[in-house]
Amino acid sequence: MLLVYYVLLLVCVLISVAFLTLLERKVLGYIQIRKGPNKVGILGILQPFSDAIKLFTKEQTWSSVSNFTLYFFSPVFMFFMSLFLWVLMPFNSGFFDFEFGFFFFLCVISLGVYPLMIAGWSSNSKYALLGGLRAVAQTISYEVSLALVLLSFIIVVGEYSLDNFIEFQSSFYLIFLFYLLCIVWVVSCLAEMNRTPFDFAEGESELVSGFNVEYSAGGFALLFLGEYSMIILMSTMMVVLFLGGSLNLVFFVKVGVFISLVLWLRGTFPRYRYDKLMNLAWKSILPFTLHCLFMYVGVKIFLGVL
């Protein structure tokens, strides 16, 4: 029965990813005063399926000097990692009850650097390698901040499970108590997902599309399916952390608001400079999250809770 639930969830996620790509192109179109996709189907609603058919049926090419096995399986592994994390989501559907769900989340999300690094290295292209190295450095830098933000929440709430976080916020949203950490979380998630203004792993103007420059057809599609699945996943995590409450229609509306924020930021902000990105991670966000963590630990010790 668990397998049926999980397969049903994955089907819903993949359909959501398909229409998220359409929504993004529509939002960016209207931000730039144009229409976006509107030819395939009614109002362009069949455009994602047209793109999927095109990508998975076109010719697959690869470099003759690439490390083919690693090159071939890196997109598959990246796609698998983005779907594997959905077992964490507290949908009351009989999934696994993770008592230490947040630690599992950090362990799995930290594996996301390996497909980027291996895809860049195994392509045997200097542009792909540079893009992979930049992506790994960026991801590792902001995962430290994500972990410290989560530790601050765990210290205050005293729980490690996502279900308990949602129950804890049934009457009081943590965003009112942690609004500064919410901003840090949003910035770190954008960097973690390689989204504008921190999309250095795919800096087209600088790296000819970065680590995925040698990928085409199905491999390229799997890389971006994984990326867009992570957008939905991280938006759901934002809601669980800051705007919990009952698992009803309002919960999914909140997820949609965070997804719209990610798309809006892409159409609004230019790409950051790479040295400023790393300075922001290590010289601004890291000291701030450490201070917050020490402050919450000190308050709990003062109140005699720890």
VENRASUL-V561931 format. One record per pair of residues at least 12 apart in sequence whose ideal C-beta (glycine too) atoms are under 10 Angstrom apart, sorted by the first residue. I is the first residue (numbers start at 1). J is the second residue. Records with the same first field share a line. If there is no record, write none. Layout:
# VENRASUL-V561931
I = J  J
This chain:
# VENRASUL-V561931
1 = 93  94
2 = 87  93  94  95  96
4 = 93  94
5 = 87  91  93  94  95
6 = 83  86  87  93  94  95  96
8 = 93
9 = 83  86  87  89  91  93  95
10 = 83  84  86  87  229
12 = 86  232
13 = 82  83  86  89  225  228  229  232  233
14 = 52  79  83  225  228  229
15 = 48
16 = 228  229  231  232  255  259
17 = 48  82  83  224  225  226  227  228  229  230  231  232
18 = 47  48  49  51  52  225  228
19 = 45  47  48  49
20 = 48  228  229  231  232  235  259  262  263
21 = 37  47  48  51  52  224  225  228
22 = 36  37  40  41  43  44  45  46  47  48  49  51
23 = 36  48  256  259  260  263
24 = 36  228  231  259  260  262  263  266  267
25 = 37  38  44  47  48  51  263
26 = 38  43  44  47  263
27 = 259  260  262  263  264  266  267
28 = 263  264  266  267
29 = 44  267
30 = 267
31 = 263  264  266  267  268
32 = 267
37 = 50  51
51 = 221  224
52 = 221  225
54 = 217  221
55 = 216  217  218  219  220  221  222  224  225
56 = 217  218  221  222
57 = 217  218
58 = 216  217  218  220  221
59 = 216  217
60 = 72  215  216  217  218  219  220
61 = 214  215  216  217  219
62 = 122  123  124  214  215  216  217  219
63 = 122  123  124  125  128  214
64 = 124
65 = 123  124  125
66 = 121  122  123  124  125  128  214
67 = 118  121  122  123  124
68 = 122
69 = 122
70 = 115  118  119  121  122  123
71 = 118  119  121  122  123  124  128  214  215  219
72 = 122  215  218  219
73 = 115  118  119  122  219
74 = 114  115  116  117  118  119  120  121  122  123  132  211  212  215  219  222  223
75 = 115  119  212  215  218  219  220  221  222  223  224  225  226
76 = 115  218  219  222  223  226
77 = 111  112  114  115  118  119  222  226
78 = 111  112  114  115  116  118  119  212  219  222  223  224  225  226  227  229  230
79 = 115  219  221  222  223  224  225  226  227  229
80 = 111  115  222  226
81 = 108  109  111  112  114  115  226  229  230
82 = 108  109  112  115  222  225  226  227  228  229  230  231  232  233
83 = 225  226  229  230  233
84 = 108  111
85 = 104  105  108  109  111  112  229  230  233  234  236  237
86 = 229  232  233  236
87 = 101  104  108
88 = 101  102  104  105  108  161  162  233  236  237  240
89 = 101  162  163  233  236  237  240  247
90 = 161  162  163  164  165  166  167  236  240  244  247
91 = 163  236  247  251
92 = 163  166  246  247
93 = 247
97 = 161  162  163
98 = 160  161  162  163
99 = 159  160  161  163  164
100 = 154  159  160  161
101 = 159  160  161  162  163  164  165  240
102 = 147  150  151  153  154  159  160  161  162  165  237  240  241
103 = 147  150  154  160
104 = 160  162
105 = 146  147  150  162  233  237  240
106 = 143  146  147  150  151
109 = 139  143  146  147  192  230  233  234  237
110 = 139  140  143  146  147
112 = 135  136  139  143  192  193  194  226  230
113 = 132  135  136  137  138  139  140  143
114 = 136
115 = 132  135  211  222  223  226
116 = 131  132  133  134  135  136  138  139  194  201  210  211  212  223
117 = 129  132  133  135  136  139  211
118 = 132  211
119 = 131  132  135  210  211  212  213  214  215  219  223
120 = 132  133  134  135  136  201  207  210  211  212  213  214
121 = 133  211
122 = 214
123 = 211  212  213  214  215
124 = 214
125 = 208  211  213  214
126 = 207  213
127 = 206  207  208  209  210  211  213  214
128 = 207  208  209  210  211  212  213  214  215
129 = 207  210  211  213
130 = 203  206  207  208  210  211  213
131 = 200  201  202  203  206  207  208  209  210  211  212  213
132 = 201  207  210  211  212
133 = 201  210  211
134 = 194  200  201  202  203  206  207  210  211  274  277  278
135 = 194  199  200  201  202  203  207  210  211  212
136 = 201  211
137 = 200  201  274  277  278  281
138 = 191  192  194  198  199  200  201  274  277  278  281
139 = 191  192  193  194  201
140 = 281
141 = 188  191  192  277  278  280  281  282  285  286
142 = 184  187  188  189  190  191  192  193  198  277  278  280  281  285  286
143 = 188  191  192  281
144 = 188  281  282  285  286  289  290
145 = 181  184  185  187  188  189  191  192  280  281  282  284  285  286  288  289  290
146 = 184  185  188  189  191  192  234  237  285  289
147 = 188  289  293
148 = 181  184  188  285  286  288  289  290  291  292  293
149 = 178  181  182  184  185  188  189  241  285  288  289  292  293
150 = 181  185  237  241  289  293
151 = 289  290  292  293  296  297
152 = 178  181  184  289  290  292  293  294  295  296  297
153 = 165  168  174  177  178  181  185  241  242  293  296
154 = 293  296
155 = 292  293  294  295  296  297  299  300  305  306
156 = 168  174  177  178  296  297  299  300  305
157 = 169  174  241
158 = 300  305  306
162 = 236  237  240  241  244
163 = 240  244  247
164 = 244
165 = 237  240  241  242  244
166 = 239  240  241  243  244  245  246  247  251
167 = 244  245  246
168 = 244
169 = 239  240  241  242  243  244  245  246
170 = 244  245  246
171 = 245
172 = 244  245
173 = 241  242  243  244  245  254
174 = 240  241  242  243  244
175 = 238  239  241  242  243  244
176 = 242  243
177 = 242  296
178 = 241  242  292  296
179 = 242
180 = 288  289  292
181 = 241  242  288  289  292  293  296
182 = 238  241  242  243
183 = 285  288
184 = 284  285  286  288  289  292
185 = 234  237  238  241  242  289
186 = 234  235  238  242  258  261  262  265
187 = 280  281  284  285
188 = 234  280  281  285  289
189 = 230  231  233  234  235  237  238  258  262
190 = 231  234  261  262  265  266  269  272
191 = 272  277  280  281  285
192 = 230  234
193 = 227  228  230  231  233  234  235  262
194 = 210  211  227  230
195 = 227  230  231  234  262  263  265  266
196 = 262  263  265  266  267  268  269  270  271  272
197 = 265  266  268  269  270  271  272  273  277
198 = 265  269  271  272  274  277  280  281
199 = 227  266  271  272
200 = 271  272  273  274  277  278
201 = 227
202 = 223  224  227  271
203 = 271  274
204 = 271
205 = 271
206 = 271  274
211 = 223
212 = 224  227
228 = 259
231 = 258  259  262  263
232 = 255  256  258  259  262
233 = 255
234 = 258  259  262
235 = 254  255  256  257  258  259  260  261  262
236 = 251  252  254  255  258  259
237 = 255  258
238 = 254  255  257  258  259  261  262
239 = 251  252  253  254  255  256  257  258
240 = 254  255
242 = 254  258
243 = 255  257  258
